[in-house]
């Protein structure tokens, strides 16, 4: 079954003061919170104290930023050990990461796409299995937004959907469905986002992300998490519920934070759609 239920919110340091000031409203609308473990591992002082208060009050899920599953360099085993300790300390419900890479000799501070090839499937699936063995739990991977097709020779490439499905099957891991990423990629690369979502293995979905993005041009959208969710993305969320049943869904907002009551209204939009959703939630076997 899914590790959490209901509607969630990404916990960011810039939100903490406002969330505490509106604690009753937050408690009535937010069912779980998500954090990037790298931002909180080995934290001390007042920030650790503030974080631990939220960890006591809300179920936590984690979404990693820097494990770099597709990188050529070996996995960072020190970081993995820190993540394992963090998950245990705060009784985190699940760990997810991006199906991408962000480092080699140094961090790139961006999420780069992995080439959609059979060779890459075998490589990244083996690394995901290594992570799962180390953490002693199934993890979830998120299909990422990207802005130029990964370079491969003609005839070697798979579609994005084929690639994601192949990695999920070979790694036997979970999926973090990001409906905004599906929308952004569909505009930037010219495919049907509803068909992409419908083609995913719903039984592997751990939870869902919704977020806002930036309109660089009519045919170029940038995944920023810095603006409100737009109507076509809400429609894709409803489509996902139609395909797979109501799923735990989290609002991502990383900057340009509105007042907390405005942010909570977006969370409430998730809750309304969940209440109206059709079908029963998937139960993994």
Buried (B, 14 or more C-beta within 10 A) or exposed (E): EBBBBBBBBBBBEEBBEBBEEBEEBBEEBBBBBBBBBBBBEEBEEEEEEBBBEBBEBBBBBBBBBBBBBBBEEEBBEEBBEBBBEBBEEBEBBBBBBBBBBBBEEEEEEEBBBBBBBBEBBEBBBEBBBBBBEBBEBBBBBBBBBBBEEBEBEEEEBBEBBBBBBBBBEBBEBBBBBBBBBBBBBBBBBEBEBBEBBBBBBBEBBBBBBBBBBEEEEEEEBBBBBBBBBBEEBBBBBBBBBBBBBBBBBBBBBBEEBBEBEEBBEBBBBBBEBBEEBEEEBBEEE
